[in-house]
Amino acid sequence: MHKSNIFLTVDAIIFKVDNESVQILLIRRGREPYKGKWALPGGFVEDDEDLADAAARELLEETGIKAGPMEQLGAFGKPGRDPRHRTVSVVFTAFADADAKPAAGDDADRAEWFGLDCLPELAFDHAEIIASATKKYQL
């Protein structure tokens, strides 16, 4: 019998429109891997959780933001995308209110909005994931 060693995670791409420009919510990681790098809010799915609920929970824990409804963008699972072990991330998108103010929590040491045209260096494969979302929504 084959035993899988693949871990399941979720990530949230949260957009807001501010003065006609589209912004995206990122967290600065407070832990390794990629400590100090910017990333999408996200994390591991708990055993009893629905995927969209896990994305909403991670978003709230790491940024204090409630957004929704969550729409599934896709799954990303290229080997090596996470240096700890093999992970597959199911990514969700949502829009937040224009006045939504993030507050870092859990394993994020900062949470901020960034314009799509001035993103910082990103952890994992999050630049590729964001590019997929901006292409889908023609942003």
C-alpha positions as a printed NumPy array, in Angstrom:
array([[  0.   ,   0.   ,   0.   ],
       [  1.267,   3.464,  -0.898],
       [  1.504,   6.057,   1.862],
       [  1.388,   9.687,   0.802],
       [  3.525,  12.356,   2.452],
       [  1.754,  15.306,   0.846],
       [  0.466,  18.069,   3.128],
       [ -2.599,  20.163,   2.28 ],
       [ -2.545,  23.937,   2.718],
       [ -4.73 ,  26.871,   1.716],
       [ -3.769,  30.387,   0.685],
       [ -5.964,  33.47 ,   0.359],
       [ -5.624,  36.159,  -2.271],
       [ -7.565,  39.112,  -0.93 ],
       [ -8.105,  42.105,  -3.185],
       [ -9.498,  45.541,  -2.468],
       [-10.137,  48.492,  -4.75 ],
       [ -8.767,  51.749,  -3.373],
       [ -9.029,  54.949,  -5.437],
       [ -9.409,  52.983,  -8.671],
       [ -6.329,  50.839,  -8.008],
       [ -6.418,  47.193,  -7.034],
       [ -4.455,  46.163,  -3.957],
       [ -3.591,  42.763,  -2.526],
       [ -3.177,  41.75 ,   1.108],
       [  0.16 ,  40.202,   2.093],
       [  1.714,  39.092,   5.358],
       [  5.357,  39.207,   6.355],
       [  6.317,  35.805,   7.696],
       [  7.399,  35.699,  11.304],
       [  8.715,  32.12 ,  11.102],
       [ 10.85 ,  29.96 ,   8.867],
       [ 10.76 ,  29.059,   6.097],
       [ 11.136,  32.449,   4.469],
       [ 11.069,  34.393,   7.747],
       [ 10.889,  38.118,   6.927],
       [  9.616,  37.547,   3.372],
       [  6.156,  38.546,   2.216],
       [  3.541,  35.906,   1.402],
       [ -0.14 ,  35.275,   0.94 ],
       [ -2.053,  34.584,   4.152],
       [ -2.503,  30.851,   4.532],
       [ -1.588,  27.671,   6.292],
       [ -2.365,  24.043,   6.944],
       [ -5.876,  22.613,   6.708],
       [ -7.139,  21.02 ,   9.914],
       [ -8.554,  17.477,   9.81 ],
       [-12.191,  18.536,  10.271],
       [-12.164,  21.643,   8.059],
       [-13.673,  22.475,   4.713],
       [-11.119,  24.114,   2.404],
       [-12.886,  27.478,   2.093],
       [-13.386,  27.571,   5.873],
       [ -9.669,  26.876,   6.378],
       [ -8.757,  29.77 ,   4.052],
       [-11.13 ,  32.117,   5.903],
       [ -9.733,  30.978,   9.286],
       [ -6.101,  31.475,   8.244],
       [ -6.941,  34.889,   6.781],
       [ -8.608,  35.976,  10.024],
       [ -5.834,  34.571,  12.246],
       [ -3.002,  36.178,  10.278],
       [ -4.569,  39.502,   9.256],
       [ -7.722,  40.127,  11.312],
       [ -9.619,  40.523,   8.017],
       [-12.936,  38.861,   7.189],
       [-13.53 ,  38.72 ,   3.449],
       [-15.803,  36.765,   1.279],
       [-17.283,  34.977,  -0.357],
       [-14.227,  32.825,  -1.047],
       [-13.86 ,  31.601,  -4.631],
       [-11.502,  28.751,  -5.423],
       [ -8.792,  29.808,  -7.875],
       [ -6.984,  26.499,  -8.212],
       [ -4.46 ,  24.108,  -6.705],
       [ -0.708,  24.588,  -6.776],
       [  1.528,  21.645,  -5.985],
       [  4.816,  21.79 ,  -7.842],
       [  7.392,  19.665,  -5.987],
       [  9.809,  21.894,  -4.077],
       [  7.391,  24.808,  -3.633],
       [  7.764,  24.448,   0.142],
       [ 11.245,  23.597,   1.471],
       [  9.829,  21.793,   4.53 ],
       [  7.974,  19.028,   2.7  ],
       [  5.691,  18.36 ,  -0.235],
       [  2.625,  20.601,  -0.044],
       [ -0.346,  21.224,  -2.258],
       [ -2.1  ,  24.54 ,  -1.72 ],
       [ -5.688,  25.201,  -2.703],
       [ -5.92 ,  28.932,  -3.308],
       [ -9.003,  31.06 ,  -2.748],
       [ -9.732,  34.636,  -3.775],
       [-12.064,  37.206,  -2.258],
       [-12.571,  40.943,  -2.058],
       [-12.379,  43.009,   1.123],
       [-13.981,  46.347,   1.892],
       [-11.974,  49.354,   0.74 ],
       [-11.497,  50.483,   4.358],
       [-10.357,  47.066,   5.673],
       [ -7.377,  47.528,   8.008],
       [ -5.199,  44.44 ,   8.57 ],
       [ -3.64 ,  43.581,  11.931],
       [ -0.898,  40.946,  11.967],
       [ -1.432,  37.865,  14.108],
       [ -0.498,  34.187,  14.489],
       [  2.718,  33.55 ,  12.516],
       [  2.595,  36.855,  10.603],
       [  4.638,  39.736,  11.988],
       [  3.095,  42.308,   9.595],
       [  0.078,  42.505,   7.316],
       [ -0.214,  45.2  ,   4.655],
       [ -1.921,  46.108,   1.405],
       [  0.263,  46.363,  -1.708],
       [ -0.513,  47.691,  -5.17 ],
       [ -0.313,  44.987,  -7.821],
       [  2.344,  47.046,  -9.612],
       [  4.668,  47.268,  -6.573],
       [  4.764,  43.842,  -4.949],
       [  7.717,  42.942,  -2.712],
       [  9.792,  39.797,  -3.165],
       [  7.496,  36.9  ,  -2.314],
       [  7.995,  33.582,  -0.52 ],
       [  7.212,  30.139,  -1.925],
       [  5.579,  30.266,  -5.384],
       [  3.265,  33.111,  -4.417],
       [  4.336,  35.384,  -7.293],
       [  3.197,  32.657,  -9.725],
       [ -0.08 ,  32.219,  -7.831],
       [ -0.807,  35.961,  -7.846],
       [ -0.017,  36.112, -11.583],
       [ -2.558,  33.337, -12.148],
       [ -5.214,  35.29 , -10.242],
       [ -4.513,  38.603, -11.978],
       [ -4.727,  36.86 , -15.344],
       [ -8.045,  35.183, -14.439],
       [ -9.6  ,  38.449, -13.241],
       [ -7.855,  40.585, -15.906],
       [ -6.351,  42.919, -13.3  ]])
